[in-house]
Amino acid sequence: MRQLQDKDKTDIIKGCINGISQFQYELFMRYSESLFATCVRYVGCEDQAKDVLQESFLAIFKYIQKYNADKGSLFTWMNKICINQSLKHIKSSYTVIDYGEEDHSSIADANPSAMELLEANELFNEIIKLPEPYRTVFNLYEIEGFTHLEIANLLKIQEVSSRSILSRAKKLLIAHLQNLQFKGA
């Protein structure tokens, strides 16, 4: 992702606010690859992620006048739009089950050596293989840094369900990673 200089960024934002396609294209070209990775991480399928990215850019161009540099970077603002569009897409395709309370102590006992052997893209590939809602909660909590309360509000579930889903997601991920380590040994 090419970083925008402040002057470039201001000009591009103004151009996008005015609906000038040249500036919209420039914004898309500079950020689409990174934002696409966010979409894939949530929806898990590149074809669906392309649709979500397209919807995200439509929303970005529609609401760009609301971007406030004092509240954060342009990329962070656009990334949040991609996350919201991804969640909207995911919500339309599944129902979250309330998993209730669960003991989380076994996660700490897991063998971390599989994690140490993985490259970043291998880990990314394993994360996107997690089924819903595990992938969504894992991404929101571990990657984006949302709290369980925020996740519960976003997904309209109980806070304890968010914790439970994350616990199960980690167990699934650890099992997948250990299986990879076993195959590679």
Sine and cosine of phi, psi and omega as CSV:
sin_phi,cos_phi,sin_psi,cos_psi,sin_omega,cos_omega
0.00,0.00,0.84,-0.54,0.07,-1.00
-0.97,0.25,0.75,-0.66,0.01,-1.00
-0.98,0.20,0.66,-0.75,0.05,-1.00
-1.00,0.08,0.71,-0.70,0.17,-0.99
-0.96,0.29,0.42,-0.91,-0.03,-1.00
-0.82,0.57,-0.68,0.73,0.01,-1.00
-0.90,0.43,-0.73,0.68,0.03,-1.00
-0.85,0.53,-0.72,0.69,-0.05,-1.00
-0.87,0.49,-0.72,0.70,0.00,-1.00
-0.88,0.48,-0.70,0.71,0.01,-1.00
-0.90,0.44,-0.68,0.74,-0.02,-1.00
-0.92,0.40,-0.68,0.73,0.02,-1.00
-0.89,0.46,-0.71,0.70,0.03,-1.00
-0.88,0.48,-0.69,0.73,0.02,-1.00
-0.88,0.47,-0.65,0.76,0.04,-1.00
-0.92,0.39,-0.64,0.77,0.05,-1.00
-0.86,0.51,-0.60,0.80,0.00,-1.00
-0.99,0.10,0.04,1.00,0.08,-1.00
0.96,0.29,0.41,0.91,-0.01,-1.00
-0.99,0.14,0.90,-0.44,-0.13,-0.99
-0.87,0.49,-0.53,0.85,0.03,-1.00
-0.87,0.50,-0.67,0.74,0.01,-1.00
-0.96,0.28,-0.60,0.80,0.07,-1.00
-0.89,0.46,-0.67,0.75,0.03,-1.00
-0.89,0.46,-0.69,0.72,0.01,-1.00
-0.88,0.47,-0.70,0.72,0.04,-1.00
-0.88,0.48,-0.71,0.71,0.02,-1.00
-0.86,0.50,-0.73,0.68,-0.05,-1.00
-0.90,0.43,-0.56,0.83,-0.04,-1.00
-0.97,0.23,-0.49,0.87,-0.15,-0.99
-0.87,-0.50,-0.21,0.98,-0.15,-0.99
-0.88,0.48,-0.61,0.79,-0.03,-1.00
-0.89,0.46,-0.74,0.67,0.00,-1.00
-0.92,0.39,-0.65,0.76,0.00,-1.00
-0.94,0.34,-0.55,0.84,0.07,-1.00
-0.88,0.47,-0.65,0.76,0.04,-1.00
-0.87,0.50,-0.63,0.78,0.06,-1.00
-0.89,0.47,-0.72,0.69,-0.01,-1.00
-0.88,0.47,-0.69,0.72,0.01,-1.00
-0.89,0.46,-0.67,0.75,-0.02,-1.00
-0.86,0.51,-0.54,0.84,-0.01,-1.00
-1.00,0.03,-0.74,0.67,-0.11,-0.99
-1.00,0.02,-0.33,0.95,0.15,-0.99
0.98,0.18,-0.12,0.99,-0.06,-1.00
-0.75,-0.66,0.82,-0.58,-0.07,-1.00
-0.88,0.48,-0.63,0.78,0.01,-1.00
-0.89,0.46,-0.71,0.71,0.03,-1.00
-0.93,0.36,-0.57,0.82,0.01,-1.00
-0.90,0.43,-0.57,0.82,0.06,-1.00
-0.88,0.47,-0.67,0.74,0.04,-1.00
-0.90,0.44,-0.68,0.73,0.00,-1.00
-0.91,0.42,-0.65,0.76,0.04,-1.00
-0.88,0.47,-0.67,0.74,0.03,-1.00
-0.88,0.47,-0.72,0.69,0.04,-1.00
-0.88,0.47,-0.60,0.80,0.01,-1.00
-0.90,0.44,-0.71,0.71,0.00,-1.00
-0.92,0.38,-0.55,0.84,0.10,-0.99
-0.87,0.49,-0.68,0.73,0.03,-1.00
-0.93,0.38,-0.65,0.76,0.02,-1.00
-0.85,0.52,-0.75,0.66,-0.02,-1.00
-0.92,0.39,-0.55,0.83,0.00,-1.00
-0.94,0.35,-0.61,0.80,-0.12,-0.99
-0.93,-0.35,0.19,0.98,-0.09,-1.00
-0.86,0.52,-0.46,0.89,0.03,-1.00
-0.91,0.41,-0.29,0.96,0.02,-1.00
-1.00,0.03,-0.14,0.99,0.03,-1.00
-0.89,0.46,0.72,-0.69,-0.01,-1.00
-0.80,-0.59,0.94,-0.33,-0.04,-1.00
-0.88,0.48,-0.40,0.91,0.02,-1.00
-0.94,0.34,-0.34,0.94,-0.03,-1.00
-0.99,-0.13,-0.08,1.00,0.02,-1.00
0.47,-0.88,0.08,-1.00,-0.05,-1.00
-0.96,0.29,0.36,-0.93,0.04,-1.00
-0.87,0.49,-0.68,0.73,0.00,-1.00
-0.87,0.49,-0.70,0.71,0.00,-1.00
-0.87,0.50,-0.69,0.73,0.02,-1.00
-0.88,0.48,-0.73,0.69,-0.01,-1.00
-0.93,0.37,-0.61,0.80,0.01,-1.00
-0.89,0.46,-0.63,0.78,0.05,-1.00
-0.89,0.45,-0.61,0.79,0.06,-1.00
-0.89,0.45,-0.68,0.74,0.03,-1.00
-0.89,0.45,-0.65,0.76,0.04,-1.00
-0.89,0.45,-0.72,0.69,0.00,-1.00
-0.89,0.46,-0.66,0.75,0.04,-1.00
-0.91,0.40,-0.61,0.79,0.04,-1.00
-0.90,0.44,-0.70,0.71,0.02,-1.00
-0.89,0.45,-0.64,0.77,0.04,-1.00
-0.87,0.49,-0.69,0.72,0.03,-1.00
-0.89,0.45,-0.71,0.71,-0.02,-1.00
-0.90,0.43,-0.70,0.71,-0.01,-1.00
-0.86,0.51,-0.53,0.85,-0.01,-1.00
-0.96,0.27,-0.19,0.98,-0.08,-1.00
-0.89,-0.46,0.01,1.00,0.06,-1.00
-0.41,-0.91,0.23,-0.97,0.08,-1.00
-0.90,-0.44,0.77,-0.64,0.02,-1.00
-0.98,0.21,0.71,-0.70,0.03,-1.00
-0.99,-0.14,0.67,-0.74,0.05,-1.00
-0.98,0.21,0.93,-0.38,-0.08,-1.00
-1.00,-0.01,-0.20,0.98,0.04,-1.00
0.94,0.34,-0.28,-0.96,-0.03,-1.00
-0.97,0.24,0.46,-0.89,0.03,-1.00
-0.45,-0.89,0.51,-0.86,0.05,-1.00
-0.97,0.24,0.82,-0.58,-0.05,-1.00
-0.98,-0.18,0.03,1.00,-0.13,-0.99
-0.92,0.39,-0.47,0.88,-0.08,-1.00
-0.94,0.35,-0.32,0.95,0.02,-1.00
-0.90,0.43,-0.66,0.75,-0.02,-1.00
-0.91,0.41,-0.41,0.91,-0.02,-1.00
-0.99,0.12,-0.13,0.99,-0.08,-1.00
-0.93,0.37,0.45,-0.89,0.01,-1.00
-0.98,0.22,0.92,-0.40,-0.06,-1.00
-0.99,0.16,-0.06,1.00,-0.11,-0.99
-0.88,0.47,-0.50,0.87,0.03,-1.00
-0.90,0.44,-0.64,0.77,0.01,-1.00
-0.89,0.45,-0.63,0.78,-0.05,-1.00
-0.92,0.40,-0.45,0.89,-0.06,-1.00
-1.00,0.06,-0.19,0.98,-0.10,-0.99
-1.00,0.04,0.58,-0.82,0.19,-0.98
-0.99,0.16,0.29,-0.96,-0.03,-1.00
-0.86,0.52,-0.68,0.74,-0.03,-1.00
-0.95,0.33,-0.48,0.88,0.06,-1.00
-0.91,0.42,-0.67,0.74,0.04,-1.00
-0.89,0.45,-0.71,0.71,0.05,-1.00
-0.83,0.56,-0.72,0.70,0.00,-1.00
-0.88,0.47,-0.57,0.82,0.03,-1.00
-0.96,0.28,-0.59,0.81,0.02,-1.00
-0.90,0.44,-0.69,0.73,-0.04,-1.00
-0.95,0.31,-0.23,0.97,0.07,-1.00
-0.99,0.14,-0.23,0.97,0.02,-1.00
-0.88,0.47,0.69,-0.72,0.04,-1.00
-0.96,0.29,0.31,-0.95,0.09,-1.00
-0.96,0.27,0.56,-0.83,0.02,1.00
-1.00,0.02,0.07,1.00,-0.07,-1.00
-0.86,0.52,-0.72,0.70,-0.02,-1.00
-0.87,0.50,-0.70,0.72,-0.05,-1.00
-0.90,0.44,-0.76,0.65,-0.03,-1.00
-0.91,0.41,-0.67,0.75,0.04,-1.00
-0.85,0.53,-0.75,0.66,0.00,-1.00
-0.88,0.47,-0.72,0.69,-0.04,-1.00
-0.89,0.46,-0.67,0.74,-0.07,-1.00
-0.99,0.14,-0.82,0.57,-0.14,-0.99
-0.99,0.17,-0.56,0.83,-0.09,-1.00
-0.99,-0.12,-0.73,0.68,-0.08,-1.00
-1.00,0.05,-0.34,0.94,0.06,-1.00
0.99,0.11,0.32,0.95,0.07,-1.00
-0.93,0.36,0.48,-0.88,0.11,-0.99
-0.99,0.12,0.24,-0.97,0.04,-1.00
-0.90,0.45,-0.57,0.83,0.04,-1.00
-0.90,0.43,-0.69,0.72,0.02,-1.00
-0.90,0.45,-0.66,0.75,0.02,-1.00
-0.89,0.45,-0.70,0.72,0.01,-1.00
-0.85,0.52,-0.68,0.74,0.02,-1.00
-0.92,0.38,-0.66,0.75,0.01,-1.00
-0.89,0.45,-0.70,0.71,-0.10,-1.00
-1.00,-0.08,-0.05,1.00,0.01,-1.00
0.86,0.51,0.77,0.64,0.05,-1.00
-0.77,-0.63,0.11,-0.99,0.08,-1.00
-0.96,0.27,0.52,-0.85,0.04,-1.00
-0.86,0.51,-0.64,0.77,0.01,-1.00
-0.90,0.43,-0.51,0.86,0.06,-1.00
-0.92,0.40,-0.63,0.77,0.05,-1.00
-0.87,0.50,-0.70,0.72,0.02,-1.00
-0.89,0.46,-0.69,0.72,-0.02,-1.00
-0.91,0.41,-0.70,0.72,0.01,-1.00
-0.89,0.46,-0.66,0.75,0.03,-1.00
-0.89,0.46,-0.69,0.73,0.02,-1.00
-0.85,0.52,-0.72,0.70,0.00,-1.00
-0.93,0.38,-0.59,0.81,0.04,-1.00
-0.88,0.47,-0.69,0.73,0.01,-1.00
-0.91,0.42,-0.64,0.77,0.02,-1.00
-0.90,0.44,-0.68,0.73,0.05,-1.00
-0.89,0.46,-0.70,0.71,-0.01,-1.00
-0.90,0.45,-0.69,0.73,0.04,-1.00
-0.88,0.47,-0.68,0.74,0.03,-1.00
-0.88,0.47,-0.68,0.73,0.03,-1.00
-0.89,0.46,-0.69,0.72,-0.03,-1.00
-0.93,0.37,-0.64,0.77,0.05,-1.00
-0.91,0.41,-0.60,0.80,0.06,-1.00
-0.89,0.45,-0.66,0.75,0.07,-1.00
-0.88,0.47,-0.69,0.72,0.00,-1.00
-0.89,0.45,-0.66,0.75,-0.01,-1.00
-0.90,0.44,-0.68,0.74,0.01,-1.00
-0.92,0.40,-0.55,0.83,-0.04,-1.00
-0.99,0.15,-0.26,0.97,-0.07,-1.00
-0.99,0.15,0.00,0.00,0.00,0.00
